Amino acid sequence: MRKNDRVTVVYFCKDEYLKLTGMVTRIDETARVLKIVNTKIAFEDIYELICEERATGI
C-alpha cells in the first residue's frame, strides 16, 4: 500500500467497527497513523485493510 492507492479499511472507533473506502493521503509510520482522505486511523485500530486499486505513475 502506498499514497494515492484506493483502499477499504475496517477499523475500531468509539465502541464500534466502521468501514471506509477512499484514497490513502498519508502513511505516517512514526506516528503509526493511516490517513484516508480526511480520516486519521491509528494502526492499532485497523482490523482489515484491502487495497482496491493501486495508484499509477510515480
Backbone hydrogen bonds, N-H to C=O, Kabsch-Sander energy under -0.5 kcal/mol:
donor,donor_aa,acceptor,acceptor_aa,energy
4,N,24,V,-3.2
5,D,2,R,-2.0
6,R,53,E,-2.8
7,V,5,D,-0.6
7,V,22,G,-2.8
8,T,50,I,-2.7
9,V,20,L,-2.9
10,V,48,E,-2.7
11,Y,9,V,-0.5
11,Y,18,L,-2.5
12,F,45,D,-2.4
13,C,16,E,-3.2
16,E,13,C,-0.7
18,L,11,Y,-3.1
20,L,9,V,-2.6
22,G,7,V,-2.4
24,V,5,D,-2.7
25,T,35,K,-2.6
26,R,35,K,-1.5
28,D,33,V,-3.0
29,E,27,I,-0.8
32,R,28,D,-1.1
33,V,28,D,-2.1
34,L,41,I,-3.1
35,K,26,R,-3.0
36,I,34,L,-0.5
36,I,39,T,-2.6
37,V,23,M,-2.0
37,V,35,K,-0.6
38,N,36,I,-0.6
39,T,36,I,-2.6
40,K,38,N,-0.6
41,I,34,L,-3.1
43,F,32,R,-2.6
45,D,42,A,-1.7
46,I,42,A,-0.5
46,I,43,F,-1.4
47,Y,10,V,-3.1
48,E,10,V,-1.8
50,I,8,T,-3.0
52,E,6,R,-2.3
52,E,50,I,-0.8
53,E,6,R,-2.0
